[in-house]
Amino acid sequence: GLSQYSSDPRTEWDLSAYSTRDQVLEAVKNLRYKGGNTFTGLALTHVLEQNLRPDAGARLEAEKLVILLTDGKSQDDANLAAQTLKNLGIEIFAIGVKNADEAELRQVASEPLDLTVYNVLDFPLLSSLVGKLTRVLCTRIKEKSNKENADTPANAGPQLSPTDLKISAVTSKSMNLTWSPPLRPPKKYRIVYYPSKGGNPKEVVLDGAVSSLQLSNLTSHTEYLVSVFPIYDTAVGDGLRGVTSTLPLSSPRSLRVSELSHNSIRLSWKAAQGATQYLVLCSAAPDGAED
């Protein structure tokens, strides 16, 4: 599977899209470069939420590897998003080109760093990494697959996934989330939320016995994407997703003018709920306008 990113991530094809080497190579040849900024944290969150879902072709029992290729320093918190993936047993390889920040690559990548971090001066030099990287990837998959894991059936998706996400009590700064737990209670829940038009993802981790949460300190009049992931010892269930917008800040109403004199006026209005201060602007009306 492959996703490309700048300010916003874009899935080019899912894990289940192609089944042969030739099909993948043809897709790579037809890939169009996506210019723009470098929001690596948002891209890693996109990979977890969109590309590593069972309905995108991710098998619960299969080892998960993410190869990050970047030519710049991230403009958001890549480390937080990377740590979330690594905590879920997903291994990250970081490859830098040109202006990539090697310290950031080492922070994002999984251990051991001598096998997972690569940096080259220009794009043509990437070809020199292919042989070694391929051998390392295959070896890592074999090593991880040979470890003893709890037996998780491949078709256990519905048993591992919560349902019926409800978003309620929405205000300008907060909203409540509730959901129905899966048949098999998870160890934890991971809730990720961020503005749909871009911004740093934030996350909350809850005990698996809890199935509700209030999100607070949100930005008013903003559309938020919300995801709820159940976390098990050896698997991640399919996530629940929702979209909703916070309310705009309330406005003062019924502005009245009274007690006019040659150099003063009195203003009064109905209070705006939640306001702690008011800014009053006054200017002379232009010539010819109504007084």
C-alpha positions in Angstrom: 0.0 0.0 0.0 1.2 3.6 -0.5 0.1 7.0 0.7 1.6 10.3 -0.3 1.5 13.4 1.8 2.2 17.2 2.0 -0.2 19.3 4.0 -2.8 16.6 3.7 -2.2 12.8 3.2 -3.6 11.0 0.1 -3.9 7.2 -0.2 -2.6 6.2 -3.6 -3.5 2.5 -3.2 -4.5 0.2 -0.4 -2.8 -3.0 0.7 -5.5 -5.0 -1.1 -5.4 -3.1 -4.4 -2.8 -5.2 -6.2 -1.8 -8.8 -6.0 1.3 -9.0 -8.3 4.7 -7.4 -8.5 4.0 -6.1 -12.1 0.8 -4.4 -11.0 2.6 -2.6 -8.2 5.5 -1.5 -10.4 3.0 -0.2 -13.0 1.2 1.8 -10.3 4.5 3.3 -9.2 5.3 4.4 -12.8 1.9 6.2 -12.9 2.3 7.9 -9.6 2.1 11.7 -9.7 4.2 13.7 -7.3 2.4 15.7 -4.6 4.1 18.9 -3.7 3.5 21.0 -0.7 4.3 21.1 3.0 5.6 18.3 5.3 3.1 17.2 7.9 4.6 13.9 8.7 2.7 13.4 12.0 -0.6 13.8 10.1 0.6 11.4 7.4 1.5 8.7 10.0 -1.9 9.1 11.7 -3.5 8.7 8.2 -1.6 5.5 7.6 -2.8 4.0 10.9 -6.4 5.2 10.6 -6.9 4.6 6.9 -4.3 2.2 5.4 -3.9 -0.3 8.3 -7.6 -1.1 8.6 -8.9 -4.6 7.9 -11.2 -3.2 5.2 -8.2 -1.7 3.5 -6.4 -5.0 3.3 -4.6 -5.2 6.7 -4.7 -8.7 8.1 -4.9 -8.7 11.9 -2.4 -11.6 12.2 0.1 -10.1 9.7 3.2 -8.1 10.7 2.9 -4.4 10.0 5.8 -2.3 8.5 5.7 1.4 7.6 8.5 2.9 5.4 8.6 6.7 5.7 10.3 8.5 2.8 10.7 12.3 3.4 12.8 15.1 2.1 12.2 17.7 4.8 11.7 18.3 8.5 8.1 17.8 9.7 6.0 20.8 10.4 4.0 19.0 13.0 4.7 16.5 15.8 5.9 13.4 14.0 7.3 11.8 17.1 3.9 11.5 18.9 2.3 9.9 15.9 5.2 7.5 15.3 5.2 6.5 19.0 1.6 5.6 18.7 2.3 3.3 15.8 5.3 1.7 17.6 3.3 1.1 20.7 0.9 -0.9 18.6 3.7 -3.1 17.3 4.0 -1.4 13.9 7.7 -1.1 12.9 8.8 2.1 11.2 11.7 2.5 8.8 12.7 6.2 8.1 14.4 7.2 4.9 15.6 10.8 4.5 16.5 12.6 1.2 18.2 16.0 0.7 16.9 18.3 3.5 15.6 15.6 5.9 16.3 16.1 9.6 18.3 13.0 10.6 17.6 13.6 14.3 13.9 13.5 13.5 14.4 10.3 11.4 16.1 8.6 14.4 13.3 9.7 16.7 10.6 8.4 14.5 12.2 5.1 13.5 12.0 1.8 15.4 15.0 0.2 17.1 17.6 -0.8 16.2 18.3 2.5 14.4 21.3 1.1 12.4 18.8 -1.1 10.5 15.8 1.3 10.3 17.3 4.8 9.5 18.7 5.7 6.1 19.7 9.1 4.7 20.9 10.1 1.2 21.9 13.4 -0.4 19.6 13.2 -3.4 16.8 11.1 -5.0 18.9 9.2 -7.5 20.9 7.8 -4.6 17.8 6.0 -3.2 18.5 3.2 -5.7 21.6 2.3 -3.7 19.4 1.4 -0.7 17.0 -1.0 -2.4 19.0 -4.2 -2.0 20.0 -3.7 1.6 16.6 -2.4 2.7 14.8 -5.3 1.0 16.9 -7.9 2.8 16.5 -6.0 6.2 12.7 -5.8 5.7 12.3 -9.5 4.9 14.5 -10.5 7.8 12.6 -8.4 10.2 9.3 -9.8 9.1 10.6 -13.4 9.6 12.0 -12.6 13.0 8.7 -11.0 14.2 6.6 -13.8 12.7 8.6 -16.4 14.5 7.9 -14.9 17.9 5.1 -16.5 19.9 2.0 -14.5 19.7 -1.5 -15.1 21.0 -3.7 -16.7 18.4 -6.0 -14.0 16.9 -8.4 -15.4 14.2 -8.1 -13.5 10.9 -11.9 -13.1 10.7 -12.2 -11.7 14.3 -12.7 -8.1 13.0 -16.3 -7.6 14.2 -15.5 -9.2 17.6 -12.6 -6.8 18.0 -14.3 -3.6 16.8 -16.7 -1.2 18.7 -19.8 0.1 17.0 -22.4 2.9 17.1 -20.3 6.0 17.7 -22.5 8.8 18.9 -21.3 12.5 19.2 -23.5 14.6 21.5 -23.6 17.7 23.7 -21.6 19.7 21.2 -20.6 23.2 22.2 -18.1 25.7 20.8 -15.3 24.1 22.9 -16.3 20.5 23.7 -18.2 17.4 22.6 -19.1 14.0 24.2 -18.3 10.7 22.6 -20.0 7.3 23.4 -19.8 4.0 21.7 -20.8 0.3 22.1 -17.9 -1.9 23.1 -16.9 -5.0 21.0 -17.8 -8.5 22.0 -14.3 -9.0 23.2 -13.4 -6.2 25.6 -10.1 -4.4 24.5 -7.2 -3.6 26.8 -7.4 0.1 25.9 -9.0 2.5 23.6 -7.1 5.1 21.6 -9.1 8.2 20.6 -7.6 10.5 17.9 -9.1 13.8 16.9 -8.0 16.7 14.7 -9.5 19.5 12.5 -10.5 18.2 9.0 -8.7 21.1 7.3 -5.3 20.2 8.9 -3.8 20.4 12.3 -1.8 18.4 14.8 -3.7 15.2 15.8 -4.3 14.9 19.5 -5.0 11.6 21.2 -6.4 10.2 24.5 -5.9 6.7 25.8 -8.6 5.1 27.9 -9.0 1.9 29.8 -10.8 -0.7 27.9 -13.7 -0.8 30.4 -14.6 2.8 29.5 -16.8 3.6 26.5 -17.3 7.4 26.7 -15.2 10.5 26.6 -15.6 14.3 26.7 -13.3 16.2 24.3 -12.5 19.7 25.6 -10.4 22.7 24.7 -11.5 22.5 21.1 -11.6 25.3 18.6 -14.9 26.9 17.9 -16.7 26.6 14.5 -14.4 23.9 13.4 -15.0 20.5 11.7 -13.3 17.7 13.6 -12.5 14.1 12.6 -12.7 11.7 15.4 -11.5 8.0 15.5 -11.8 5.4 18.2 -9.5 2.4 18.1 -9.7 -0.7 20.4 -6.2 -1.9 21.4 -5.5 -5.6 22.2 -2.3 -7.3 23.3 -1.6 -8.6 19.8 -4.0 -6.7 17.5 -5.8 -3.5 16.8 -9.5 -3.7 16.0 -11.1 -1.7 13.2 -11.7 1.9 14.3 -14.9 3.9 14.6 -15.0 7.3 12.8 -17.1 10.3 13.1 -17.2 13.9 11.8 -18.8 16.9 13.6 -18.4 20.6 13.9 -18.1 22.6 17.1 -20.5 25.5 17.4 -19.5 29.1 16.7 -18.9 31.3 19.7 -22.1 33.0 20.8 -22.6 36.6 19.9 -23.9 39.6 21.9 -27.4 40.5 20.8 -29.8 43.4 20.9 -27.4 46.3 20.8 -29.1 49.5 22.1 -27.9 53.1 22.1 -29.0 55.6 24.7 -28.0 58.7 26.7 -26.6 60.6 23.7 -24.7 63.8 24.4 -22.4 66.0 22.3 -19.4 63.8 23.1 -20.8 60.5 24.6 -23.2 57.6 24.0 -24.2 54.7 26.2 -24.3 51.2 24.7 -26.0 48.1 26.1 -26.5 44.6 24.8 -27.6 41.1 25.8 -24.6 39.1 27.1 -22.8 36.5 24.9 -22.7 33.1 26.7 -19.2 32.3 28.0 -17.7 35.7 27.1 -15.1 37.0 29.6 -14.4 40.3 27.9 -15.9 42.5 25.1 -14.0 44.5 22.5 -16.0 47.7 21.5 -14.9 49.4 18.3 -16.2 52.9 17.4 -15.5 55.1 14.4 -17.2 58.1 12.8 -19.6 57.3 10.0 -18.4 58.4 6.5 -19.7 61.6 5.0 -23.2 61.1 3.7 -23.9 58.0 5.7 -26.8 57.7 8.1 -25.9 59.0 11.5 
